[in-house]
Amino acid sequence: MSRIEKTPQDLANLIRQSSGNLAGFSAKAKTLQTLGTIIADICPDIPDEIWQVANCRQETVILEVKSAVWGQRLQFERNRICQQLAKASQGQLTKLELKVNPYGHRREEPQKAVKEADKPGKYMSENTAEQLQAVAKNAPAGLKEKLEKLAKHANKKP
């Protein structure tokens, strides 16, 4: 039986040719990435961790900024950014909206559940049991019984 020879196809071409959600997501992600590089070129002094392109819809680009201070800094560059975006998009994107989202850039990992077996078990040493027995000798009857019962738990593994 002979082997069927097929040349591999580029994944980017396959996604571009498909019509559906995946193609739409891919195109939107590529657009947002391009807009991000344009803005980074205009404002190279602003760190990349401070802002991100959140969305673009109709004729507006929405930037998420980590703090109001950095938002104000981008406000000073708003005209230059809008001009470059209009040039790059042939006039389709002409407005810039800044949103302050201090927690938007934080990527927290979900905390793993702690199993009961991972927690250290309760353990009482022999020395502690002897001390409880010594205290129980001079204690009233009710307390004496409870201290002796507690002392019996010495050296028991959980």
N, CA, C and O atoms as a GROMACS GRO file, in nm:
protein
  632
    1MET      N    1   0.083  -0.116   0.000
    1MET     CA    2   0.000   0.000   0.000
    1MET      C    3   0.089   0.124   0.000
    1MET      O    4   0.178   0.138   0.084
    2SER      N    5   0.064   0.210  -0.093
    2SER     CA    6   0.148   0.330  -0.104
    2SER      C    7   0.097   0.439  -0.011
    2SER      O    8  -0.022   0.448   0.022
    3ARG      N    9   0.190   0.520   0.029
    3ARG     CA   10   0.159   0.628   0.121
    3ARG      C   11   0.107   0.749   0.044
    3ARG      O   12   0.161   0.784  -0.061
    4ILE      N   13   0.004   0.812   0.096
    4ILE     CA   14  -0.052   0.930   0.031
    4ILE      C   15   0.031   1.050   0.075
    4ILE      O   16   0.046   1.078   0.194
    5GLU      N   17   0.082   1.118  -0.022
    5GLU     CA   18   0.167   1.234   0.005
    5GLU      C   19   0.084   1.362  -0.002
    5GLU      O   20   0.023   1.392  -0.104
    6LYS      N   21   0.081   1.435   0.106
    6LYS     CA   22   0.015   1.566   0.109
    6LYS      C   23   0.112   1.664   0.170
    6LYS      O   24   0.177   1.637   0.270
    7THR      N   25   0.120   1.779   0.108
    7THR     CA   26   0.206   1.882   0.164
    7THR      C   27   0.133   1.949   0.279
    7THR      O   28   0.012   1.973   0.270
    8PRO      N   29   0.204   1.980   0.386
    8PRO     CA   30   0.136   2.045   0.500
    8PRO      C   31   0.090   2.185   0.464
    8PRO      O   32   0.154   2.256   0.386
    9GLN      N   33  -0.023   2.224   0.522
    9GLN     CA   34  -0.077   2.357   0.497
    9GLN      C   35  -0.053   2.445   0.619
    9GLN      O   36  -0.049   2.398   0.732
   10ASP      N   37  -0.036   2.571   0.592
   10ASP     CA   38  -0.012   2.667   0.698
   10ASP      C   39  -0.140   2.684   0.780
   10ASP      O   40  -0.248   2.702   0.724
   11LEU      N   41  -0.126   2.680   0.913
   11LEU     CA   42  -0.242   2.690   1.001
   11LEU      C   43  -0.309   2.827   0.989
   11LEU      O   44  -0.431   2.837   0.996
   12ALA      N   45  -0.229   2.932   0.971
   12ALA     CA   46  -0.287   3.066   0.957
   12ALA      C   47  -0.376   3.073   0.833
   12ALA      O   48  -0.482   3.137   0.837
   13ASN      N   49  -0.335   3.010   0.724
   13ASN     CA   50  -0.418   3.008   0.603
   13ASN      C   51  -0.547   2.930   0.624
   13ASN      O   52  -0.653   2.972   0.577
   14LEU      N   53  -0.538   2.819   0.695
   14LEU     CA   54  -0.659   2.740   0.721
   14LEU      C   55  -0.759   2.819   0.805
   14LEU      O   56  -0.879   2.816   0.779
   15ILE      N   57  -0.709   2.890   0.906
   15ILE     CA   58  -0.799   2.969   0.991
   15ILE      C   59  -0.861   3.083   0.911
   15ILE      O   60  -0.980   3.112   0.926
   16ARG      N   61  -0.782   3.147   0.825
   16ARG     CA   62  -0.832   3.258   0.744
   16ARG      C   63  -0.941   3.210   0.647
   16ARG      O   64  -1.038   3.281   0.622
   17GLN      N   65  -0.924   3.089   0.593
   17GLN     CA   66  -1.020   3.037   0.496
   17GLN      C   67  -1.149   2.990   0.563
   17GLN      O   68  -1.255   2.991   0.500
   18SER      N   69  -1.140   2.950   0.689
   18SER     CA   70  -1.260   2.900   0.755
   18SER      C   71  -1.353   3.016   0.786
   18SER      O   72  -1.310   3.130   0.803
   19SER      N   73  -1.481   2.985   0.791
   19SER     CA   74  -1.578   3.089   0.826
   19SER      C   75  -1.648   3.042   0.953
   19SER      O   76  -1.715   2.939   0.955
   20GLY      N   77  -1.630   3.118   1.056
   20GLY     CA   78  -1.692   3.080   1.183
   20GLY      C   79  -1.627   3.157   1.297
   20GLY      O   80  -1.557   3.255   1.277
   21ASN      N   81  -1.653   3.109   1.416
   21ASN     CA   82  -1.603   3.178   1.535
   21ASN      C   83  -1.451   3.181   1.540
   21ASN      O   84  -1.392   3.283   1.576
   22LEU      N   85  -1.388   3.070   1.506
   22LEU     CA   86  -1.243   3.063   1.515
   22LEU      C   87  -1.176   3.166   1.423
   22LEU      O   88  -1.080   3.232   1.462
   23ALA      N   89  -1.228   3.178   1.302
   23ALA     CA   90  -1.173   3.277   1.210
   23ALA      C   91  -1.196   3.419   1.261
   23ALA      O   92  -1.109   3.505   1.249
   24GLY      N   93  -1.313   3.444   1.318
   24GLY     CA   94  -1.343   3.576   1.373
   24GLY      C   95  -1.253   3.610   1.492
   24GLY      O   96  -1.203   3.722   1.503
   25PHE      N   97  -1.233   3.512   1.580
   25PHE     CA   98  -1.145   3.534   1.695
   25PHE      C   99  -1.003   3.560   1.651
   25PHE      O  100  -0.934   3.646   1.706
   26SER      N  101  -0.960   3.485   1.552
   26SER     CA  102  -0.823   3.500   1.502
   26SER      C  103  -0.803   3.639   1.442
   26SER      O  104  -0.701   3.704   1.467
   27ALA      N  105  -0.899   3.683   1.362
   27ALA     CA  106  -0.888   3.815   1.299
   27ALA      C  107  -0.890   3.926   1.404
   27ALA      O  108  -0.814   4.022   1.395
   28LYS      N  109  -0.976   3.913   1.503
   28LYS     CA  110  -0.987   4.014   1.609
   28LYS      C  111  -0.858   4.018   1.692
   28LYS      O  112  -0.809   4.126   1.726
   29ALA      N  113  -0.804   3.902   1.723
   29ALA     CA  114  -0.680   3.897   1.802
   29ALA      C  115  -0.565   3.960   1.725
   29ALA      O  116  -0.483   4.033   1.782
   30LYS      N  117  -0.559   3.932   1.596
   30LYS     CA  118  -0.452   3.990   1.515
   30LYS      C  119  -0.467   4.142   1.506
   30LYS      O  120  -0.368   4.215   1.510
   31THR      N  121  -0.590   4.190   1.494
   31THR     CA  122  -0.616   4.334   1.489
   31THR      C  123  -0.574   4.400   1.620
   31THR      O  124  -0.507   4.504   1.619
   32LEU      N  125  -0.612   4.340   1.732
   32LEU     CA  126  -0.576   4.397   1.862
   32LEU      C  127  -0.425   4.397   1.882
   32LEU      O  128  -0.369   4.490   1.941
   33GLN      N  129  -0.360   4.293   1.834
   33GLN     CA  130  -0.214   4.286   1.846
   33GLN      C  131  -0.148   4.396   1.762
   33GLN      O  132  -0.053   4.459   1.807
   34THR      N  133  -0.198   4.419   1.642
   34THR     CA  134  -0.146   4.524   1.555
   34THR      C  135  -0.166   4.662   1.618
   34THR      O  136  -0.077   4.746   1.616
   35LEU      N  137  -0.285   4.684   1.674
   35LEU     CA  138  -0.312   4.811   1.741
   35LEU      C  139  -0.219   4.830   1.860
   35LEU      O  140  -0.173   4.941   1.886
   36GLY      N  141  -0.192   4.723   1.931
   36GLY     CA  142  -0.099   4.730   2.044
   36GLY      C  143   0.041   4.769   2.003
   36GLY      O  144   0.106   4.847   2.072
   37THR      N  145   0.088   4.716   1.891
   37THR     CA  146   0.222   4.752   1.845
   37THR      C  147   0.227   4.897   1.798
   37THR      O  148   0.328   4.965   1.817
   38ILE      N  149   0.119   4.945   1.736
   38ILE     CA  150   0.115   5.086   1.693
   38ILE      C  151   0.124   5.178   1.814
   38ILE      O  152   0.201   5.274   1.814
   39ILE      N  153   0.048   5.148   1.917
   39ILE     CA  154   0.048   5.232   2.037
   39ILE      C  155   0.182   5.221   2.109
   39ILE      O  156   0.232   5.321   2.161
   40ALA      N  157   0.241   5.104   2.112
   40ALA     CA  158   0.372   5.087   2.177
   40ALA      C  159   0.480   5.166   2.102
   40ALA      O  160   0.573   5.218   2.164
   41ASP      N  161   0.468   5.175   1.970
   41ASP     CA  162   0.565   5.253   1.892
   41ASP      C  163   0.550   5.403   1.920
   41ASP      O  164   0.649   5.476   1.921
   42ILE      N  165   0.427   5.448   1.941
   42ILE     CA  166   0.404   5.590   1.967
   42ILE      C  167   0.452   5.628   2.107
   42ILE      O  168   0.508   5.736   2.126
   43CYS      N  169   0.430   5.541   2.204
   43CYS     CA  170   0.465   5.569   2.344
   43CYS      C  171   0.564   5.464   2.395
   43CYS      O  172   0.525   5.379   2.476
   44PRO      N  173   0.689   5.467   2.352
   44PRO     CA  174   0.782   5.363   2.395
   44PRO      C  175   0.822   5.374   2.542
   44PRO      O  176   0.873   5.278   2.599
   45ASP      N  177   0.799   5.491   2.602
   45ASP     CA  178   0.839   5.510   2.741
   45ASP      C  179   0.737   5.453   2.840
   45ASP      O  180   0.767   5.443   2.960
   46ILE      N  181   0.619   5.414   2.794
   46ILE     CA  182   0.517   5.357   2.882
   46ILE      C  183   0.534   5.205   2.881
   46ILE      O  184   0.528   5.143   2.774
   47PRO      N  185   0.553   5.143   2.998
   47PRO     CA  186   0.574   4.998   3.004
   47PRO      C  187   0.454   4.919   2.951
   47PRO      O  188   0.340   4.962   2.965
   48ASP      N  189   0.482   4.805   2.892
   48ASP     CA  190   0.375   4.722   2.836
   48ASP      C  191   0.284   4.662   2.943
   48ASP      O  192   0.168   4.632   2.914
   49GLU      N  193   0.334   4.646   3.066
   49GLU     CA  194   0.252   4.587   3.173
   49GLU      C  195   0.143   4.683   3.220
   49GLU      O  196   0.048   4.641   3.286
   50ILE      N  197   0.156   4.808   3.186
   50ILE     CA  198   0.066   4.912   3.236
   50ILE      C  199  -0.065   4.919   3.157
   50ILE      O  200  -0.168   4.956   3.213
   51TRP      N  201  -0.061   4.885   3.032
   51TRP     CA  202  -0.180   4.901   2.949
   51TRP      C  203  -0.196   4.781   2.857
   51TRP      O  204  -0.103   4.704   2.836
   52GLN      N  205  -0.317   4.766   2.804
   52GLN     CA  206  -0.344   4.665   2.702
   52GLN      C  207  -0.462   4.710   2.618
   52GLN      O  208  -0.550   4.782   2.666
   53VAL      N  209  -0.464   4.668   2.493
   53VAL     CA  210  -0.577   4.699   2.406
   53VAL      C  211  -0.688   4.601   2.444
   53VAL      O  212  -0.674   4.480   2.426
   54ALA      N  213  -0.796   4.654   2.497
   54ALA     CA  214  -0.904   4.568   2.545
   54ALA      C  215  -0.998   4.528   2.432
   54ALA      O  216  -1.042   4.413   2.425
   55ASN      N  217  -1.029   4.624   2.343
   55ASN     CA  218  -1.126   4.595   2.239
   55ASN      C  219  -1.121   4.706   2.135
   55ASN      O  220  -1.065   4.813   2.158
   56CYS      N  221  -1.180   4.679   2.021
   56CYS     CA  222  -1.204   4.784   1.923
   56CYS      C  223  -1.340   4.756   1.861
   56CYS      O  224  -1.368   4.645   1.814
   57ARG      N  225  -1.423   4.856   1.863
   57ARG     CA  226  -1.557   4.841   1.805
   57ARG      C  227  -1.598   4.971   1.740
   57ARG      O  228  -1.561   5.080   1.786
   58GLN      N  229  -1.672   4.959   1.633
   58GLN     CA  230  -1.714   5.071   1.550
   58GLN      C  231  -1.591   5.154   1.514
   58GLN      O  232  -1.507   5.106   1.438
   59GLU      N  233  -1.577   5.274   1.566
   59GLU     CA  234  -1.459   5.353   1.531
   59GLU      C  235  -1.376   5.386   1.655
   59GLU      O  236  -1.300   5.482   1.655
   60THR      N  237  -1.391   5.305   1.761
   60THR     CA  238  -1.326   5.332   1.889
   60THR      C  239  -1.232   5.219   1.929
   60THR      O  240  -1.266   5.101   1.917
   61VAL      N  241  -1.114   5.257   1.977
   61VAL     CA  242  -1.021   5.162   2.035
   61VAL      C  243  -1.027   5.181   2.186
   61VAL      O  244  -1.015   5.294   2.234
   62ILE      N  245  -1.045   5.072   2.260
   62ILE     CA  246  -1.056   5.079   2.404
   62ILE      C  247  -0.927   5.026   2.466
   62ILE      O  248  -0.888   4.911   2.443
   63LEU      N  249  -0.863   5.112   2.545
   63LEU     CA  250  -0.741   5.074   2.616
   63LEU      C  251  -0.771   5.058   2.763
   63LEU      O  252  -0.836   5.143   2.824
   64GLU      N  253  -0.724   4.948   2.821
   64GLU     CA  254  -0.731   4.931   2.966
   64GLU      C  255  -0.599   4.975   3.024
   64GLU      O  256  -0.493   4.936   2.976
   65VAL      N  257  -0.606   5.058   3.128
   65VAL     CA  258  -0.487   5.110   3.191
   65VAL      C  259  -0.488   5.067   3.337
   65VAL      O  260  -0.594   5.058   3.399
   66LYS      N  261  -0.370   5.041   3.391
   66LYS     CA  262  -0.359   4.989   3.527
   66LYS      C  263  -0.395   5.092   3.634
   66LYS      O  264  -0.449   5.056   3.738
   67SER      N  265  -0.366   5.218   3.611
   67SER     CA  266  -0.396   5.321   3.711
   67SER      C  267  -0.437   5.451   3.641
   67SER      O  268  -0.412   5.470   3.522
   68ALA      N  269  -0.499   5.538   3.718
   68ALA     CA  270  -0.544   5.666   3.662
   68ALA      C  271  -0.425   5.754   3.623
   68ALA      O  272  -0.435   5.836   3.532
   69VAL      N  273  -0.313   5.738   3.692
   69VAL     CA  274  -0.195   5.816   3.659
   69VAL      C  275  -0.146   5.783   3.518
   69VAL      O  276  -0.116   5.872   3.439
   70TRP      N  277  -0.139   5.653   3.487
   70TRP     CA  278  -0.098   5.613   3.353
   70TRP      C  279  -0.204   5.649   3.250
   70TRP      O  280  -0.172   5.678   3.135
   71GLY      N  281  -0.330   5.647   3.291
   71GLY     CA  282  -0.437   5.691   3.202
   71GLY      C  283  -0.420   5.837   3.163
   71GLY      O  284  -0.440   5.874   3.048
   72GLN      N  285  -0.382   5.919   3.261
   72GLN     CA  286  -0.358   6.062   3.233
   72GLN      C  287  -0.239   6.078   3.139
   72GLN      O  288  -0.240   6.164   3.051
   73ARG      N  289  -0.137   5.996   3.158
   73ARG     CA  290  -0.019   6.002   3.070
   73ARG      C  291  -0.059   5.968   2.926
   73ARG      O  292  -0.010   6.031   2.832
   74LEU      N  293  -0.145   5.870   2.909
   74LEU     CA  294  -0.192   5.836   2.774
   74LEU      C  295  -0.286   5.943   2.718
   74LEU      O  296  -0.295   5.960   2.597
   75GLN      N  297  -0.356   6.014   2.806
   75GLN     CA  298  -0.442   6.124   2.759
   75GLN      C  299  -0.358   6.230   2.688
   75GLN      O  300  -0.403   6.290   2.590
   76PHE      N  301  -0.236   6.253   2.738
   76PHE     CA  302  -0.150   6.352   2.674
   76PHE      C  303  -0.110   6.309   2.533
   76PHE      O  304  -0.086   6.393   2.446
   77GLU      N  305  -0.105   6.180   2.510
   77GLU     CA  306  -0.066   6.126   2.379
   77GLU      C  307  -0.187   6.092   2.292
   77GLU      O  308  -0.171   6.039   2.182
   78ARG      N  309  -0.306   6.120   2.340
   78ARG     CA  310  -0.429   6.079   2.271
   78ARG      C  311  -0.433   6.124   2.125
   78ARG      O  312  -0.465   6.044   2.038
   79ASN      N  313  -0.401   6.249   2.096
   79ASN     CA  314  -0.408   6.300   1.958
   79ASN      C  315  -0.312   6.226   1.867
   79ASN      O  316  -0.349   6.185   1.757
   80ARG      N  317  -0.188   6.207   1.912
   80ARG     CA  318  -0.091   6.134   1.829
   80ARG      C  319  -0.136   5.990   1.805
   80ARG      O  320  -0.124   5.938   1.694
   81ILE      N  321  -0.187   5.926   1.910
   81ILE     CA  322  -0.233   5.788   1.897
   81ILE      C  323  -0.350   5.780   1.798
   81ILE      O  324  -0.352   5.693   1.711
   82CYS      N  325  -0.447   5.872   1.811
   82CYS     CA  326  -0.563   5.870   1.721
   82CYS      C  327  -0.522   5.893   1.576
   82CYS      O  328  -0.577   5.830   1.485
   83GLN      N  329  -0.426   5.983   1.553
   83GLN     CA  330  -0.379   6.007   1.416
   83GLN      C  331  -0.315   5.882   1.357
   83GLN      O  332  -0.342   5.847   1.242
   84GLN      N  333  -0.230   5.815   1.435
   84GLN     CA  334  -0.164   5.695   1.384
   84GLN      C  335  -0.264   5.581   1.362
   84GLN      O  336  -0.253   5.506   1.265
   85LEU      N  337  -0.361   5.569   1.451
   85LEU     CA  338  -0.462   5.464   1.434
   85LEU      C  339  -0.547   5.490   1.310
   85LEU      O  340  -0.582   5.397   1.238
   86ALA      N  341  -0.580   5.617   1.285
   86ALA     CA  342  -0.658   5.651   1.165
   86ALA      C  343  -0.579   5.620   1.038
   86ALA      O  344  -0.634   5.572   0.939
   87LYS      N  345  -0.448   5.649   1.044
   87LYS     CA  346  -0.363   5.618   0.928
   87LYS      C  347  -0.356   5.469   0.903
   87LYS      O  348  -0.370   5.423   0.790
   88ALA      N  349  -0.335   5.393   1.009
   88ALA     CA  350  -0.317   5.248   0.995
   88ALA      C  351  -0.446   5.178   0.954
   88ALA      O  352  -0.442   5.075   0.887
   89SER      N  353  -0.561   5.233   0.994
   89SER     CA  354  -0.688   5.166   0.964
   89SER      C  355  -0.765   5.233   0.851
   89SER      O  356  -0.884   5.207   0.834
   90GLN      N  357  -0.700   5.316   0.774
   90GLN     CA  358  -0.763   5.391   0.665
   90GLN      C  359  -0.886   5.467   0.712
   90GLN      O  360  -0.989   5.468   0.645
   91GLY      N  361  -0.875   5.530   0.829
   91GLY     CA  362  -0.982   5.614   0.880
   91GLY      C  363  -1.094   5.542   0.953
   91GLY      O  364  -1.192   5.606   0.992
   92GLN      N  365  -1.083   5.412   0.972
   92GLN     CA  366  -1.190   5.338   1.040
   92GLN      C  367  -1.187   5.358   1.191
   92GLN      O  368  -1.292   5.365   1.254
   93LEU      N  369  -1.068   5.367   1.249
   93LEU     CA  370  -1.055   5.384   1.394
   93LEU      C  371  -1.007   5.527   1.423
   93LEU      O  372  -0.892   5.561   1.395
   94THR      N  373  -1.096   5.609   1.478
   94THR     CA  374  -1.061   5.749   1.498
   94THR      C  375  -1.071   5.794   1.644
   94THR      O  376  -1.027   5.904   1.677
   95LYS      N  377  -1.127   5.712   1.731
   95LYS     CA  378  -1.146   5.751   1.870
   95LYS      C  379  -1.068   5.657   1.962
   95LYS      O  380  -1.043   5.541   1.930
   96LEU      N  381  -1.032   5.711   2.077
   96LEU     CA  382  -0.959   5.633   2.178
   96LEU      C  383  -1.032   5.649   2.311
   96LEU      O  384  -1.056   5.760   2.357
   97GLU      N  385  -1.066   5.536   2.372
   97GLU     CA  386  -1.131   5.537   2.502
   97GLU      C  387  -1.039   5.470   2.603
   97GLU      O  388  -0.991   5.359   2.580
   98LEU      N  389  -1.015   5.537   2.714
   98LEU     CA  390  -0.927   5.484   2.818
   98LEU      C  391  -1.012   5.440   2.937
   98LEU      O  392  -1.098   5.515   2.984
   99LYS      N  393  -0.987   5.319   2.984
   99LYS     CA  394  -1.058   5.268   3.102
   99LYS      C  395  -0.955   5.225   3.204
   99LYS      O  396  -0.859   5.155   3.173
  100VAL      N  397  -0.976   5.268   3.327
  100VAL     CA  398  -0.887   5.230   3.436
  100VAL      C  399  -0.940   5.100   3.496
  100VAL      O  400  -1.054   5.092   3.540
  101ASN      N  401  -0.855   5.000   3.496
  101ASN     CA  402  -0.890   4.869   3.551
  101ASN      C  403  -0.768   4.817   3.628
  101ASN      O  404  -0.684   4.749   3.570
  102PRO      N  405  -0.759   4.848   3.757
  102PRO     CA  406  -0.638   4.811   3.831
  102PRO      C  407  -0.618   4.661   3.844
  102PRO      O  408  -0.505   4.616   3.864
  103TYR      N  409  -0.725   4.583   3.834
  103TYR     CA  410  -0.712   4.438   3.851
  103TYR      C  411  -0.716   4.364   3.718
  103TYR      O  412  -0.712   4.241   3.716
  104GLY      N  413  -0.725   4.434   3.609
  104GLY     CA  414  -0.740   4.371   3.478
  104GLY      C  415  -0.618   4.295   3.430
  104GLY      O  416  -0.629   4.200   3.353
  105HIS      N  417  -0.501   4.336   3.476
  105HIS     CA  418  -0.378   4.272   3.428
  105HIS      C  419  -0.332   4.161   3.519
  105HIS      O  420  -0.236   4.090   3.488
  106ARG      N  421  -0.398   4.146   3.631
  106ARG     CA  422  -0.357   4.046   3.729
  106ARG      C  423  -0.406   3.909   3.685
  106ARG      O  424  -0.525   3.887   3.666
  107ARG      N  425  -0.314   3.820   3.669
  107ARG     CA  426  -0.348   3.683   3.631
  107ARG      C  427  -0.321   3.593   3.750
  107ARG      O  428  -0.208   3.550   3.772
  108GLU      N  429  -0.425   3.565   3.827
  108GLU     CA  430  -0.407   3.482   3.945
  108GLU      C  431  -0.432   3.336   3.909
  108GLU      O  432  -0.524   3.303   3.833
  109GLU      N  433  -0.349   3.254   3.964
  109GLU     CA  434  -0.367   3.111   3.944
  109GLU      C  435  -0.469   3.061   4.046
  109GLU      O  436  -0.466   3.103   4.162
  110PRO      N  437  -0.557   2.975   4.004
  110PRO     CA  438  -0.655   2.924   4.101
  110PRO      C  439  -0.584   2.847   4.212
  110PRO      O  440  -0.491   2.770   4.187
  111GLN      N  441  -0.630   2.869   4.334
  111GLN     CA  442  -0.567   2.802   4.446
  111GLN      C  443  -0.609   2.656   4.448
  111GLN      O  444  -0.725   2.622   4.426
  112LYS      N  445  -0.512   2.573   4.474
  112LYS     CA  446  -0.539   2.429   4.478
  112LYS      C  447  -0.602   2.394   4.613
  112LYS      O  448  -0.563   2.448   4.717
  113ALA      N  449  -0.696   2.306   4.608
  113ALA     CA  450  -0.762   2.264   4.731
  113ALA      C  451  -0.665   2.182   4.815
  113ALA      O  452  -0.594   2.095   4.764
  114VAL      N  453  -0.663   2.210   4.942
  114VAL     CA  454  -0.574   2.137   5.032
  114VAL      C  455  -0.648   2.013   5.079
  114VAL      O  456  -0.757   2.022   5.137
  115LYS      N  457  -0.591   1.899   5.055
  115LYS     CA  458  -0.652   1.773   5.097
  115LYS      C  459  -0.629   1.753   5.246
  115LYS      O  460  -0.533   1.805   5.303
  116GLU      N  461  -0.718   1.679   5.306
  116GLU     CA  462  -0.706   1.650   5.449
  116GLU      C  463  -0.578   1.573   5.478
  116GLU      O  464  -0.517   1.590   5.583
  117ALA      N  465  -0.536   1.488   5.384
  117ALA     CA  466  -0.417   1.407   5.405
  117ALA      C  467  -0.291   1.494   5.404
  117ALA      O  468  -0.190   1.457   5.465
  118ASP      N  469  -0.296   1.609   5.337
  118ASP     CA  470  -0.179   1.697   5.331
  118ASP      C  471  -0.159   1.774   5.461
  118ASP      O  472  -0.048   1.819   5.489
  119LYS      N  473  -0.263   1.790   5.540
  119LYS     CA  474  -0.252   1.864   5.665
  119LYS      C  475  -0.184   1.775   5.769
  119LYS      O  476  -0.209   1.654   5.774
  120PRO      N  477  -0.098   1.834   5.850
  120PRO     CA  478  -0.034   1.752   5.954
  120PRO      C  479  -0.137   1.708   6.058
  120PRO      O  480  -0.223   1.786   6.099
  121GLY      N  481  -0.127   1.584   6.099
  121GLY     CA  482  -0.220   1.529   6.196
  121GLY      C  483  -0.186   1.574   6.336
  121GLY      O  484  -0.076   1.624   6.361
  122LYS      N  485  -0.279   1.557   6.426
  122LYS     CA  486  -0.255   1.594   6.565
  122LYS      C  487  -0.171   1.485   6.630
  122LYS      O  488  -0.193   1.366   6.608
  123TYR      N  489  -0.074   1.527   6.709
  123TYR     CA  490   0.017   1.433   6.770
  123TYR      C  491   0.056   1.485   6.908
  123TYR      O  492   0.082   1.604   6.925
  124MET      N  493   0.060   1.396   7.004
  124MET     CA  494   0.100   1.434   7.140
  124MET      C  495   0.220   1.349   7.179
  124MET      O  496   0.218   1.226   7.165
  125SER      N  497   0.323   1.413   7.228
  125SER     CA  498   0.443   1.340   7.267
  125SER      C  499   0.423   1.273   7.403
  125SER      O  500   0.330   1.305   7.478
  126GLU      N  501   0.512   1.181   7.433
  126GLU     CA  502   0.510   1.111   7.561
  126GLU      C  503   0.536   1.208   7.676
  126GLU      O  504   0.477   1.195   7.784
  127ASN      N  505   0.622   1.304   7.654
  127ASN     CA  506   0.654   1.404   7.756
  127ASN      C  507   0.530   1.485   7.793
  127ASN      O  508   0.507   1.513   7.911
  128THR      N  509   0.451   1.524   7.693
  128THR     CA  510   0.330   1.600   7.718
  128THR      C  511   0.230   1.517   7.797
  128THR      O  512   0.161   1.568   7.885
  129ALA      N  513   0.222   1.388   7.764
  129ALA     CA  514   0.130   1.299   7.836
  129ALA      C  515   0.170   1.288   7.982
  129ALA      O  516   0.084   1.287   8.070
  130GLU      N  517   0.299   1.279   8.010
  130GLU     CA  518   0.347   1.271   8.149
  130GLU      C  519   0.313   1.400   8.224
  130GLU      O  520   0.274   1.395   8.341
  131GLN      N  521   0.327   1.514   8.158
  131GLN     CA  522   0.294   1.641   8.222
  131GLN      C  523   0.145   1.650   8.253
  131GLN      O  524   0.107   1.701   8.358
  132LEU      N  525   0.062   1.601   8.163
  132LEU     CA  526  -0.082   1.600   8.187
  132LEU      C  527  -0.116   1.509   8.305
  132LEU      O  528  -0.202   1.542   8.387
  133GLN      N  529  -0.048   1.395   8.315
  133GLN     CA  530  -0.071   1.302   8.427
  133GLN      C  531  -0.032   1.369   8.559
  133GLN      O  532  -0.101   1.353   8.660
  134ALA      N  533   0.079   1.444   8.558
  134ALA     CA  534   0.124   1.511   8.680
  134ALA      C  535   0.025   1.619   8.723
  134ALA      O  536  -0.001   1.635   8.842
  135VAL      N  537  -0.030   1.692   8.628
  135VAL     CA  538  -0.129   1.796   8.660
  135VAL      C  539  -0.257   1.730   8.710
  135VAL      O  540  -0.323   1.784   8.800
  136ALA      N  541  -0.293   1.615   8.655
  136ALA     CA  542  -0.416   1.546   8.691
  136ALA      C  543  -0.413   1.497   8.836
  136ALA      O  544  -0.518   1.484   8.898
  137LYS      N  545  -0.295   1.470   8.891
  137LYS     CA  546  -0.284   1.419   9.029
  137LYS      C  547  -0.341   1.519   9.130
  137LYS      O  548  -0.402   1.478   9.230
  138ASN      N  549  -0.323   1.646   9.105
  138ASN     CA  550  -0.368   1.748   9.200
  138ASN      C  551  -0.498   1.817   9.158
  138ASN      O  552  -0.540   1.913   9.222
  139ALA      N  553  -0.563   1.768   9.049
  139ALA     CA  554  -0.683   1.833   8.997
  139ALA      C  555  -0.808   1.775   9.062
  139ALA      O  556  -0.805   1.664   9.114
  140PRO      N  557  -0.920   1.850   9.058
  140PRO     CA  558  -1.047   1.796   9.107
  140PRO      C  559  -1.090   1.676   9.023
  140PRO      O  560  -1.037   1.653   8.914
  141ALA      N  561  -1.185   1.600   9.072
  141ALA     CA  562  -1.225   1.471   9.012
  141ALA      C  563  -1.266   1.484   8.864
  141ALA      O  564  -1.219   1.406   8.781
  142GLY      N  565  -1.351   1.578   8.832
  142GLY     CA  566  -1.400   1.591   8.694
  142GLY      C  567  -1.288   1.626   8.597
  142GLY      O  568  -1.278   1.569   8.488
  143LEU      N  569  -1.204   1.721   8.637
  143LEU     CA  570  -1.093   1.762   8.552
  143LEU      C  571  -0.988   1.652   8.544
  143LEU      O  572  -0.924   1.633   8.440
  144LYS      N  573  -0.971   1.579   8.655
  144LYS     CA  574  -0.873   1.470   8.660
  144LYS      C  575  -0.905   1.364   8.555
  144LYS      O  576  -0.816   1.318   8.483
  145GLU      N  577  -1.031   1.326   8.546
  145GLU     CA  578  -1.073   1.224   8.447
  145GLU      C  579  -1.043   1.271   8.304
  145GLU      O  580  -0.994   1.195   8.221
  146LYS      N  581  -1.074   1.396   8.278
  146LYS     CA  582  -1.055   1.448   8.142
  146LYS      C  583  -0.908   1.459   8.107
  146LYS      O  584  -0.870   1.430   7.993
  147LEU      N  585  -0.825   1.500   8.200
  147LEU     CA  586  -0.682   1.508   8.174
  147LEU      C  587  -0.620   1.370   8.152
  147LEU      O  588  -0.534   1.354   8.066
  148GLU      N  589  -0.664   1.272   8.229
  148GLU     CA  590  -0.613   1.135   8.211
  148GLU      C  591  -0.657   1.078   8.077
  148GLU      O  592  -0.581   1.008   8.011
  149LYS      N  593  -0.780   1.106   8.039
  149LYS     CA  594  -0.830   1.060   7.908
  149LYS      C  595  -0.750   1.124   7.794
  149LYS      O  596  -0.718   1.058   7.695
  150LEU      N  597  -0.719   1.251   7.811
  150LEU     CA  598  -0.640   1.322   7.711
  150LEU      C  599  -0.498   1.266   7.705
  150LEU      O  600  -0.442   1.254   7.596
  151ALA      N  601  -0.439   1.233   7.818
  151ALA     CA  602  -0.303   1.180   7.824
  151ALA      C  603  -0.293   1.043   7.757
  151ALA      O  604  -0.186   1.006   7.709
  152LYS      N  605  -0.404   0.968   7.752
  152LYS     CA  606  -0.403   0.836   7.688
  152LYS      C  607  -0.381   0.846   7.537
  152LYS      O  608  -0.346   0.746   7.474
  153HIS      N  609  -0.401   0.963   7.480
  153HIS     CA  610  -0.384   0.980   7.335
  153HIS      C  611  -0.238   0.996   7.294
  153HIS      O  612  -0.210   1.013   7.175
  154ALA      N  613  -0.149   0.991   7.386
  154ALA     CA  614  -0.006   1.007   7.354
  154ALA      C  615   0.041   0.897   7.262
  154ALA      O  616   0.002   0.781   7.275
  155ASN      N  617   0.127   0.934   7.167
  155ASN     CA  618   0.190   0.843   7.072
  155ASN      C  619   0.093   0.772   6.978
  155ASN      O  620   0.132   0.676   6.912
  156LYS      N  621  -0.030   0.817   6.972
  156LYS     CA  622  -0.123   0.762   6.873
  156LYS      C  623  -0.104   0.837   6.743
  156LYS      O  624  -0.110   0.960   6.741
  157LYS      N  625  -0.081   0.766   6.637
  157LYS     CA  626  -0.067   0.829   6.505
  157LYS      C  627  -0.206   0.856   6.449
  157LYS      O  628  -0.296   0.773   6.465
  158PRO      N  629  -0.225   0.969   6.385
  158PRO     CA  630  -0.357   1.002   6.328
  158PRO      C  631  -0.394   0.913   6.212
  158PRO      O  632  -0.502   0.928   6.155
   0.00000   0.00000   0.00000
